[in-house]
Amino acid sequence: MSQAASSSGPSQSGPSGSSTANDGLASLDSLLAHITTSDNPSTLNSLLKSCAPKDVRDTILASTLADGGDPLTVLDAERNTIGFLYILSARLHSQASAQPSLYVIEDFCSRFDPIQARLAPDRVTTLAKGIIRASEESDNAKYALGPLYNLVTRYPPTLSHLTTLHPLFLKLCVSTGHYTAALPLLTAPITTIDTTLSDLHYNDNLIYHYAGGVAFGALKRWSEAEEFFEICASSPAHVPAAVQLEASKKLVLVQLILYGKTVPPPKYTNTTLQRLLKGSAYGSFIKVYPKRRAALLDAVAKDAELFANERNMGLINQAIERAPRWLIKKLTSTYLTLGLADIGREIGIDSEDEVRAVIMNMIESDEIIASISADGTVTFSDAVPQFSKAEVDAMLRKAQEQSIVLLELERSMNASKEYLTKVCPFTSCLLSGRQL
């Protein structure tokens, strides 16, 4: 490795990756001195951000010291978070520098000071993308899960703050099939959008909820999957994003699994999405659902390639598997008693044993109230709602918790002049001093 001309003079990275002289620019050695001696993270962040043009700055930060040493071995992840963050993120995006070890990445993500890191939100996003990039290049994308989980859970003040890290982590969980790793995030409702915490864009919200819906769907947590897909599909926009159409497709399939029919979308959902969905293969499938399995399989056959290419065949198959249950539930509103053979003919299942197994499973999962006699007669009864004291107490606690969250959101909005001037004309007049 070539030796730098001077560690004290201004320099930049040379071909070997070490700091070399270049008038007007800081050297990595001088930047390291600032990092290790600064007691003001905000001032240090300003210095590192403005020490050179972006490309040159990151080249310097990704280089080695004048003596060939690694600056990260000098720094402490917690005490020197800002400096460590700039150097580590630069190195992860450098093609010329040696990549930091997984241990260094994991150590930083588990020990960094969140308050310091929030001074440089763009570098936190850059770091997360660099970790994903490095893991993909090593053909082991799942190794990024641990570091990113620590980043996304430790960086924001609460898990209810949406950040740019959320969609990155969720996409990684989905692409690697580690759906349960996303649950700590997904089960914390998003209530706060703070653009000083992350450079958020409209698509970040869409991708987070779309990927969350995919994760919940893979875990067969259908109610939560429906909620996440609906948030993505119905988010207001003049022109709907492509991911919103994909969410709409998955949403209706999840609803078929969950309810046996689709549910009208929120009134604020873009009408273009509804029109596109109605005229698609998904709209055709919805029209014939639920019918006997043979009829549904015939309906799907002509568009099977489309469903497979859009990765929705799994949901289609699960909807078809659930179809006999919805047909049986329809029978409960018409008949009080019915034989297994008669039910089989209605739902398109020849085997009485298979019909019996489906009905027994529906009884055990509280989908229907029924009994099967020894001669194969099924007697249906109306469901009587029953709740235990523990269930009622749990629902009350949840309602109280949600009430507190909503109250805090209302207070936050009422304190926002921007919100009040845009949403409330009367308040706008009062704030500007004009008469109504």
LUMDREN-862780 format. One line per 8 residues: number of its first residue (from 0); their letters; for each residue x, y, z of N, C-alpha, C. Coordinates in steps of 0.05 Angstrom, whole numbers. Each point is the difference from the previous one (the first is absolute). Example, Ala and Ser with C-alpha at 12.3 -4.5 7.8 and 13.67 -1.06 7.14 Angstrom:
# LUMDREN-862780
0) as) 264:-114:156:-18:24:0:18:24:0  -7:21:-14:16:24:1:-15:22:14
END
This chain:
# LUMDREN-862780
0) msqaasss) 17:-24:0:-17:24:0:18:25:0  -6:20:-17:16:23:-2:-2:18:24  22:14:7:1:18:23:-10:27:-7  -17:13:16:-9:27:-5:23:19:4  -1:23:-15:21:20:2:1:12:28  -24:5:11:0:13:27:-27:-6:12  0:-7:26:-25:-4:14:-12:25:10  15:22:1:-10:25:11:-9:19:-22
8) gpsqsgps) 10:-3:-24:-8:17:-22:-26:-9:-12  -13:18:-16:-25:-8:-14:5:-21:-20  -18:-20:-2:5:-22:-18:-26:-13:-7  1:-19:-20:-23:-16:-7:10:-28:-8  -18:-18:-5:7:-28:-5:14:-3:-27  22:-14:1:14:-6:-25:-8:-27:-10  12:-10:-22:-7:-25:-12:1:-23:20  17:1:19:3:-23:19:-21:1:21
16) gsstandg) -15:22:3:-20:2:21:10:14:24  26:7:2:10:15:23:-3:30:-5  3:16:22:-3:29:-2:25:12:-13  -3:15:-22:22:13:-14:-5:29:-2  21:16:-4:-2:29:1:-17:10:-23  -15:20:5:-16:14:-20:-9:27:13  9:22:-11:-5:26:11:-30:6:3  -7:11:23:-28:9:4:-18:-21:12
24) lasldsll) 9:-25:3:-18:-20:10:12:-12:26  -18:-8:18:8:-12:25:11:-28:-5  18:-9:17:9:-27:-1:-15:-17:20  0:-26:-4:-14:-18:19:13:2:27  26:4:1:13:2:26:-9:25:15  -3:22:-14:-9:25:14:-30:-3:8  -16:-13:-17:-28:-4:7:-2:-19:25  17:-20:1:0:-18:23:7:15:25
32) ahittsdn) 19:19:-2:7:16:23:-24:16:10  -15:11:-18:-24:15:7:-20:-18:14  -4:-24:-12:-20:-19:11:7:-8:28  25:-6:5:8:-10:27:2:22:21  2:25:-8:3:21:19:-25:17:4  -19:-2:-19:-24:17:1:-18:-8:22  -11:20:14:-20:-6:21:-27:12:-8  -3:7:-25:-25:11:-11:-8:-15:-25
40) pstlnsll) -17:-20:2:-8:-17:-23:-12:16:-22  -15:21:6:-13:16:-21:20:15:-16  20:12:13:22:14:-14:16:-20:-17  5:-23:11:16:-21:-14:-16:-9:-25  -26:-3:3:-16:-8:-23:2:20:-22  -1:26:6:2:22:-20:27:-1:-13  21:-5:15:27:-1:-11:2:-23:-20  -9:-24:9:3:-24:-18:-17:3:-25
48) kscapkdv) -23:13:3:-18:3:-23:11:20:-20  15:20:9:9:21:-18:30:1:-6  14:-21:9:30:1:-3:9:-2:-28  -17:-10:-18:8:-3:-29:-26:-6:-15  1:3:-27:-23:-9:-16:-7:-29:6  -25:-7:-3:-10:-26:9:17:-24:-9  5:-2:-27:15:-23:-10:28:-1:11  13:24:1:28:1:10:0:-6:30
56) rdtilast) -20:11:14:-1:-5:29:-3:-30:6  -17:-14:-14:-4:-28:5:24:-16:-8  15:9:-20:25:-14:-8:20:3:23  2:24:11:18:4:23:-8:-17:24  -25:1:6:-10:-15:24:3:-30:-3  0:-10:-25:2:-29:-5:29:-9:-1  19:19:1:28:-7:-3:12:-9:27  26:-6:-1:14:-8:25:16:25:10
64) ladggdpl) 11:-3:24:16:22:11:27:1:-15  15:21:6:26:3:-14:19:-23:5  -2:-12:23:17:-23:6:-12:-27:-8  -22:1:-15:-13:-24:-9:-20:-12:20  -4:14:23:-17:-11:21:-30:4:-6  -16:-15:13:-29:2:-3:-11:19:22  -13:22:-8:-10:19:20:-21:-11:18  -15:-20:-10:-21:-12:17:10:-14:24
72) tvldaern) 26:-9:-1:11:-13:24:7:20:22  1:26:-8:6:21:20:-25:10:13  -22:-2:-14:-25:12:10:-17:-19:16  -17:11:17:-19:-15:16:-28:6:-11  -15:-22:-5:-26:3:-13:-19:18:15  1:-1:27:-19:15:16:10:29:4  25:3:7:11:26:6:4:17:-25  8:-13:-22:7:14:-25:-20:-7:-22
80) tigflyil) -26:0:7:-20:-10:-19:0:15:-26  1:27:1:-1:16:-25:23:-7:-18  24:1:10:23:-6:-17:0:-29:-10  -7:-19:17:-1:-28:-7:-21:-4:-22  -23:14:2:-22:-2:-19:9:9:-27  13:23:-2:9:11:-25:20:-19:-14  20:-9:15:21:-17:-11:-11:-27:-8  -16:-13:17:-11:-26:-6:-19:0:-24
88) sarlhsqa) -17:20:-2:-19:2:-23:15:5:-26  21:17:2:16:5:-24:15:-25:-10  11:-15:19:15:-24:-8:-18:-21:-12  -25:-2:10:-18:-21:-10:-9:6:-29  3:25:-9:-7:7:-27:24:4:-18  24:-6:10:24:4:-15:8:-26:-14  7:2:-26:10:-23:-14:29:-5:4  15:22:7:29:-2:2:10:-8:28
96) saqpslyv) -17:3:20:9:-5:28:-8:-28:9  15:-10:19:-7:-25:12:-26:2:16  -18:-19:-3:-25:1:13:4:-6:30  -15:14:17:2:-5:29:-11:-28:6  10:-12:22:-9:-26:7:-29:1:11  -13:-23:0:-27:-2:11:0:7:29  22:-7:14:1:6:29:0:30:4  15:15:-16:0:30:3:-27:11:-5
104) iedfcsrf) -14:-10:-21:-27:10:-7:-19:-6:23  0:-25:10:-18:-7:21:5:15:26  26:4:6:7:14:24:-10:29:0  4:13:-24:-10:28:-2:-30:1:3  -15:-17:-15:-29:1:0:-12:-6:28  14:-15:16:-10:-7:26:9:19:22  19:18:-6:11:17:21:-1:30:-6  -7:8:-25:1:28:-6:-19:17:18
112) dpiqarla) 7:25:2:-16:19:16:-22:11:-18  -26:-7:4:-21:9:-17:-3:30:-2  5:15:22:-2:29:0:20:12:-19  25:-10:1:20:10:-19:-8:-7:-29  -8:-25:-4:-6:-9:-27:-23:16:-13  -19:10:16:-22:16:-11:9:27:-11  24:7:6:11:25:-12:7:-4:-30  3:-25:-8:8:-6:-28:-18:-21:-11
120) pdrvttla) -27:5:-3:-18:-20:-10:6:-11:-28  11:17:-17:7:-9:-27:22:-21:1  19:2:19:22:-19:2:-11:-27:12  -20:2:17:-12:-25:11:-13:-15:-23  -15:14:-17:-12:-13:-23:22:-12:-19  21:15:-4:22:-9:-17:13:-25:12  3:0:26:11:-23:14:-17:-25:-4  -26:3:3:-19:-23:-3:2:-11:-28
128) kgiirase) 0:18:-20:1:-9:-28:27:-14:-5  21:11:12:27:-12:-3:2:-28:11  -13:-4:24:0:-27:12:-15:-20:-17  -22:9:-12:-16:-18:-17:17:-7:-25  12:21:-12:16:-4:-24:23:-20:5  14:4:23:22:-18:6:-9:-29:4  -23:-3:13:-10:-27:5:-8:-14:-26  -12:16:-18:-8:-11:-26:24:-8:-17
136) esdnakya) 21:16:1:24:-6:-15:15:-24:11  -5:-6:25:12:-24:12:-17:-25:-3  -23:3:-15:-19:-22:-4:-11:-10:27  -3:17:19:-11:-8:26:-16:23:11  -22:7:-13:-16:24:7:-10:-1:28  -4:-24:11:-12:-2:27:19:10:22  26:2:-6:18:9:21:-5:29:7  -14:15:-18:-6:28:6:-23:3:19
144) lgplynlv) -15:-22:5:-24:2:17:6:10:28  20:-11:13:7:7:27:7:30:3  20:9:-16:8:28:1:-23:19:-6  -16:-6:-21:-22:17:-7:-22:0:21  -4:-22:13:-20:-1:21:8:18:23  26:0:7:9:18:21:-2:29:-8  6:6:-25:-2:27:-10:-29:10:2  -18:-15:-11:-28:9:-2:-14:0:27
152) trypptls) 9:-15:19:-13:0:26:13:20:20  26:7:-5:14:17:18:1:29:-9  -1:4:-26:3:28:-11:-23:18:6  -25:-8:-6:-23:19:6:-6:2:30  -12:22:8:-7:3:29:-19:-23:9  -19:-8:-18:-18:-22:6:-4:-16:-26  -10:-24:3:-5:-17:-24:-24:11:-16  -15:19:11:-22:12:-14:8:23:-18
160) hlttlhpl) 26:7:1:11:20:-19:8:-14:-26  -13:8:-22:8:-12:-26:26:13:-10  19:-17:-8:25:10:-11:6:-13:-26  20:9:-14:9:-13:-25:10:-28:5  7:-6:25:10:-27:6:-22:-20:0  -24:8:5:-23:-19:2:-4:-15:-26  -3:13:-23:-5:-15:-25:25:-16:-8  24:10:6:24:-15:-7:1:-27:15
168) flklcvst) -6:2:26:0:-25:17:-22:-19:-8  -24:11:-5:-23:-18:-8:6:-14:-26  10:15:-20:6:-12:-26:20:-23:3  20:4:18:20:-21:5:-12:-24:13  -18:4:19:-14:-22:14:-16:-16:-20  -13:14:-18:-17:-14:-20:18:-15:-20  21:13:-10:16:-13:-21:16:-24:11  6:0:26:14:-23:12:-19:-20:13
176) ghytaalp) -26:6:1:-19:-18:12:0:0:30  13:20:13:0:1:29:-22:19:9  -25:-10:-3:-23:17:6:-3:6:29  5:-19:18:-4:5:28:19:22:11  23:3:-14:19:21:9:-12:28:-2  -21:3:-17:-12:26:-4:-22:6:21  -9:-20:15:-23:4:17:3:21:21  23:4:13:3:21:20:-7:28:-12
184) lltapitt) 7:4:-25:-6:25:-14:-29:1:-8  -10:-21:-12:-26:-1:-12:-22:3:22  5:-10:23:-20:0:22:0:27:15  18:18:-7:0:27:12:-12:19:-21  -24:10:5:-14:17:-20:16:26:-5  2:8:-25:13:25:-8:-18:23:6  9:18:18:-16:23:7:15:27:-4  26:-2:-6:16:25:-2:17:0:-25
192) idttlsdl) -3:22:-15:17:5:-23:17:25:6  26:-3:2:18:22:7:21:2:-22  -2:19:-17:18:2:-23:28:10:8  3:9:25:27:7:10:14:-25:9  -15:-22:4:12:-25:9:9:-17:-23  -14:3:-23:6:-15:-24:-10:16:-24  15:-3:-22:-8:13:-25:-21:-17:-13  -24:0:11:-22:-18:-9:-12:10:-26
200) hyndnliy) -8:-19:-17:-15:6:-24:-26:-15:0  -18:8:-18:-26:-13:-1:2:-30:-3  18:-9:-17:3:-29:-5:10:-16:24  14:13:18:10:-14:24:-24:-11:16  -20:16:3:-24:-9:14:-14:-23:-15  -2:3:-27:-13:-21:-16:15:-27:2  27:2:-4:16:-25:0:0:-13:27  1:16:22:-1:-12:27:-25:-16:4
208) hyaggvaf) -23:12:-7:-26:-13:5:-4:-23:-20  9:3:-24:-2:-22:-19:16:-24:9  25:4:7:18:-22:10:-11:-11:26  -11:17:17:-12:-10:25:-24:-18:-6  -16:7:-20:-23:-17:-7:9:-27:-11  22:0:-15:11:-25:-10:10:-17:23  13:12:19:10:-15:23:-23:-12:16  -20:16:6:-23:-10:15:-14:-22:-16
216) galkrwse) -3:4:-26:-12:-21:-16:15:-26:0  26:2:-1:17:-25:1:-4:-14:26  -5:15:21:-5:-12:27:-29:-7:5  -17:4:-21:-29:-5:1:-14:16:22  10:24:5:-13:18:18:-16:19:-18  -23:-10:-8:-15:12:-22:-11:28:7  -10:3:24:-11:27:8:21:22:-2  24:-6:11:21:20:-2:9:4:-28
224) aeeffeic) 1:-22:-16:8:3:-28:-20:18:-15  -25:-4:5:-21:17:-12:4:29:7  6:6:26:3:27:9:24:13:-15  22:-13:-1:24:11:-13:-3:4:-30  -12:-19:-13:-5:3:-29:-19:23:-5  -21:3:17:-19:21:-4:13:28:4  17:2:21:14:26:4:16:7:-24  14:-19:-12:16:5:-24:-17:7:-23
232) asspahvp) -21:-16:-6:-17:4:-23:-16:26:1  -8:8:24:-18:23:3:14:26:6  26:0:3:14:25:6:-5:20:-22  -8:25:7:-8:20:-21:23:6:-19  -7:3:-25:19:8:-21:-15:9:-25  11:20:-14:-13:9:-25:3:-22:-21  23:-13:0:5:-22:-19:10:-23:17  -15:-23:1:8:-22:17:27:-12:-9
240) aavqleas) 15:-9:20:26:-13:-6:-5:-29:-7  20:-12:-14:-2:-28:-9:-4:-18:24  14:6:22:-2:-17:24:-28:0:12  -15:22:-5:-27:1:10:-19:-19:-15  5:-3:-26:-16:-19:-16:7:-29:9  25:-5:5:8:-27:10:-12:-5:27  -1:20:17:-12:-3:27:-30:-5:-3  -13:13:-19:-29:-4:-5:-6:-28:-8
248) kklvlvql) 17:-12:-16:-4:-28:-9:2:-19:23  21:4:17:3:-17:23:-22:4:21  -9:25:2:-20:7:19:-26:-15:-5  -9:0:-25:-26:-14:-6:3:-30:4  23:-12:-6:4:-28:4:0:-7:30  12:17:16:0:-4:29:-28:2:10  -16:18:-10:-28:3:8:-17:-24:-7  6:-12:-23:-14:-25:-7:6:-22:20
256) ilygktvp) 25:-1:8:8:-20:20:-13:5:26  -1:26:7:-9:8:27:-31:1:3  -14:9:-22:-28:5:2:-17:-16:-20  14:-11:-21:-15:-14:-21:-10:20:-21  6:25:3:-8:21:-19:18:24:4  -2:19:-19:16:24:3:-15:21:16  14:19:11:-12:21:16:4:27:-15  -21:17:-1:4:26:-14:23:15:11
264) ppkytntt) 17:12:-17:24:14:10:-9:27:13  18:12:15:-6:26:12:-7:20:-22  -17:19:6:-10:19:-21:23:17:-12  22:3:15:21:17:-10:20:-16:-18  -5:-25:-5:17:-16:-17:-2:10:-29  22:2:-14:0:10:-27:-17:-18:-18  -19:12:-14:-19:-15:-17:14:-14:-23  23:10:-8:15:-13:-22:8:-28:8
272) lqrllkgs) 8:-3:25:8:-27:9:-24:-19:-1  -23:9:8:-24:-17:0:-8:-8:-28  3:19:-18:-7:-5:-28:20:-20:-13  25:3:6:20:-18:-11:-3:-29:11  -7:-1:26:-3:-26:13:-25:-14:-11  -22:15:-4:-25:-12:-9:3:-12:-28  17:12:-17:3:-10:-27:23:-20:-3  11:-8:22:23:-19:-1:-9:-29:5
280) aygsfikv) 20:-18:-1:-6:-28:6:-9:-4:28  8:18:18:-8:-2:28:-30:7:2  -9:20:-15:-28:6:-1:-17:-23:-9  10:-14:-20:-14:-24:-11:-2:-22:21  22:-4:15:0:-20:21:-19:7:22  -1:25:7:-19:9:22:-29:-6:-8  -7:4:-26:-27:-4:-9:-10:-29:4  18:-19:-3:-8:-28:2:4:-12:27
288) ypkrraal) 11:16:19:6:-11:27:-23:6:19  -7:-19:18:10:-27:2:-18:-20:-16  12:-17:-15:-14:-22:-13:14:-26:6  -9:-21:-12:13:-26:4:29:2:-9  17:-16:12:29:1:-6:5:-4:-30  -14:-19:-13:5:-5:-28:-6:24:-17  -21:15:6:-7:24:-14:21:22:4  9:2:25:20:21:6:27:-7:-14
296) ldavakda) 7:-25:0:25:-8:-13:-1:5:-30  -23:-5:-12:-4:6:-29:3:30:-5  -12:16:18:1:30:-3:29:10:2  16:-13:17:27:9:5:19:-9:-22  -6:-23:-13:18:-13:-19:10:19:-22  -19:16:-11:7:17:-23:19:22:8  0:8:25:18:22:9:21:-9:20  4:-27:1:19:-11:19:28:12:-2
304) elfanern) 9:4:-25:27:11:-4:2:28:11  -21:16:-4:0:28:11:1:-1:30  -17:-17:13:0:-1:29:27:-9:11  12:-19:-14:26:-10:8:22:21:-2  0:14:-23:20:21:-4:-2:23:20  -25:5:8:-4:22:20:1:-11:29  8:-25:2:4:-13:26:-25:1:18  -22:-5:-13:-26:-1:14:-13:-27:-1
312) mglinqai) 13:-20:-12:-12:-26:-3:-4:-13:28  18:5:18:-3:-11:27:-26:10:13  -6:26:-2:-25:11:11:-24:-11:-15  3:-3:-27:-22:-11:-16:-7:-29:10  21:-16:4:-4:-28:9:-13:-1:27  9:18:18:-12:0:27:-29:9:0  -6:19:-19:-28:8:-2:-17:-23:-11  11:-15:-19:-15:-23:-11:-4:-21:22
320) eraprwli) 21:-4:16:-2:-20:22:-21:8:20  -4:26:4:-20:9:19:-29:1:-12  -2:-2:-26:-26:3:-12:-22:-19:11  6:-26:4:-21:-18:11:-11:10:27  17:13:16:-9:10:26:-21:22:-4  4:17:-19:-19:22:-5:-26:-11:-11  2:-21:-17:-24:-12:-10:-16:-13:22  14:-13:19:-13:-12:23:-13:21:18
328) kkltstyl) 13:23:4:-12:21:16:-25:11:-13  -1:0:-27:-24:9:-13:-23:-20:5  6:-25:2:-20:-21:5:-12:4:27  16:9:20:-10:3:27:-22:21:2  -1:19:-19:-22:20:0:-25:-10:-14  2:-23:-13:-23:-11:-14:-12:-25:13  18:-17:10:-9:-26:11:6:-2:30  -18:-15:14:5:-7:28:15:-26:2
336) tlgladig) -7:-20:-18:13:-26:0:6:-7:-29  22:-15:-4:7:-8:-27:20:-23:3  -3:-20:-18:18:-23:1:28:7:-12  20:-16:9:27:5:-10:1:-3:-31  -15:-20:-11:1:-4:-29:-13:24:-14  -21:11:11:-13:23:-12:19:24:1  13:4:22:19:22:2:22:-3:-20  10:-25:-3:21:-6:-19:-8:8:-28
344) reigidse) -24:-7:-8:-10:7:-27:-1:31:-4  -8:14:21:-2:29:-2:27:14:-2  20:-11:13:26:13:0:20:-13:-19  -8:-22:-12:17:-12:-21:21:-18:12  -5:-14:22:18:-19:12:-14:-27:1  11:-20:-13:-13:-26:-1:3:-17:25  22:3:14:6:-17:23:-14:11:25  -17:-17:12:-14:8:24:20:4:23
352) devravim) 21:-16:0:20:3:21:14:27:-1  5:9:-25:12:27:-3:-19:22:8  -26:-3:-6:-20:19:8:-1:1:30  -1:-24:13:-1:-1:29:24:14:12  24:-4:-11:25:12:10:-2:31:-1  -10:10:-23:-2:29:-3:-20:11:20  -23:-12:4:-20:10:19:11:-2:28  13:-22:7:11:-2:27:21:22:6
360) nmiesdei) 16:6:-20:20:21:3:-13:27:3  -22:5:-15:-14:25:3:-13:3:27  -10:-23:11:-12:1:27:21:6:21  24:-13:-3:21:4:19:12:28:0  -1:12:-24:11:28:-2:-22:21:3  -24:-9:10:-22:19:5:-10:15:-24  3:-12:-24:-10:12:-24:-30:-5:-3  -9:-23:10:-29:-6:0:-7:-14:26
368) iasisadg) -25:1:7:-11:-16:22:-16:-23:-11  9:-24:3:-13:-24:-12:8:-25:15  -15:-21:-6:6:-26:11:-5:-21:-22  14:-23:1:-3:-21:-19:-9:-25:14  -23:-11:-8:-10:-24:13:13:-25:-11  -6:-22:12:13:-26:-9:-7:-7:-28  -25:7:-9:-8:-7:-28:9:20:-21  17:20:9:11:19:-19:-17:24:-5
376) tvtfsdav) -19:6:18:-17:23:-3:13:24:15  2:22:-14:12:24:12:-22:19:8  0:8:26:-20:19:10:14:26:5  -10:21:-12:12:27:3:-15:16:21  14:16:15:-12:18:20:10:28:-3  -15:19:9:8:28:-1:22:5:21  20:15:-8:22:6:19:-10:19:21  8:-5:25:-6:17:23:26:12:9
384) pqfskaev) 3:27:-3:25:13:9:6:-5:29  24:-9:6:8:-5:27:28:12:5  2:15:21:26:12:7:6:-5:29  25:-8:5:8:-3:28:7:27:12  1:1:26:8:25:14:28:9:-9  18:-20:-3:27:7:-8:1:13:-28  -17:-11:-18:-1:12:-27:-12:28:0  -20:4:16:-12:27:3:20:19:11
392) damlrkaq) 14:-8:21:20:17:13:22:7:-20  9:-20:-16:21:5:-20:-9:20:-21  -25:-3:-9:-11:19:-20:-2:28:12  -8:2:25:-1:27:13:27:13:2  20:-17:8:27:11:2:10:10:-27  -5:-16:-21:9:8:-26:-14:26:-9  -26:2:6:-15:24:-7:11:25:14  7:-4:26:12:22:16:27:9:-12
400) eqsivlle) 16:-20:-7:27:6:-11:-3:15:-26  -19:-9:-18:-4:14:-25:-11:28:4  -17:3:21:-11:27:6:23:19:8  19:-9:15:23:16:8:16:9:-24  5:-20:-18:16:6:-24:-14:20:-17  -27:-3:-4:-15:19:-16:0:28:12  -2:1:27:0:26:14:27:14:-5  22:-15:2:26:12:-5:3:10:-28
408) lersmnas) -11:-15:-19:1:8:-29:-16:25:-4  -23:2:13:-17:23:-3:13:25:11  13:-3:24:15:22:12:22:10:-18  14:-20:-12:23:6:-18:-10:16:-24  -22:-9:-12:-11:14:-24:-10:28:7  -13:2:23:-10:26:9:22:20:5  24:-10:5:23:18:5:15:7:-26  -9:-12:-22:14:4:-26:-13:23:-15
416) keyltkvc) 13:22:-3:-11:23:-15:-4:-8:-29  19:-16:-12:-2:-8:-28:-25:-16:-4  -6:-19:18:-24:-17:-3:-25:18:2  0:17:20:-24:16:5:-6:19:-23  21:12:-12:-4:19:-22:-9:-14:-25  7:-25:-4:-7:-15:-24:-28:-13:3  -6:-10:24:-24:-15:4:-24:16:10  6:20:16:-22:15:13:0:28:-10
424) pftsclls) -18:7:-19:-1:28:-10:-6:20:21  -17:-7:19:-7:19:22:24:6:16  16:-21:7:24:5:16:21:15:-17  0:-5:-26:19:14:-17:-6:30:0  -25:7:0:-7:28:2:9:13:26  -5:-15:22:8:10:26:30:4:2  16:-20:-11:29:2:2:11:23:-17  -14:6:-22:11:21:-18:-12:27:7
432) grql) -20:1:19:-11:26:8:-22:10:-18  -8:-17:-20:-21:9:-18:-27:-6:11  -21:15:-9:-27:-4:8:-13:-21:-19  -18:-16:11:-15:-20:-17:-19:15:-18
END
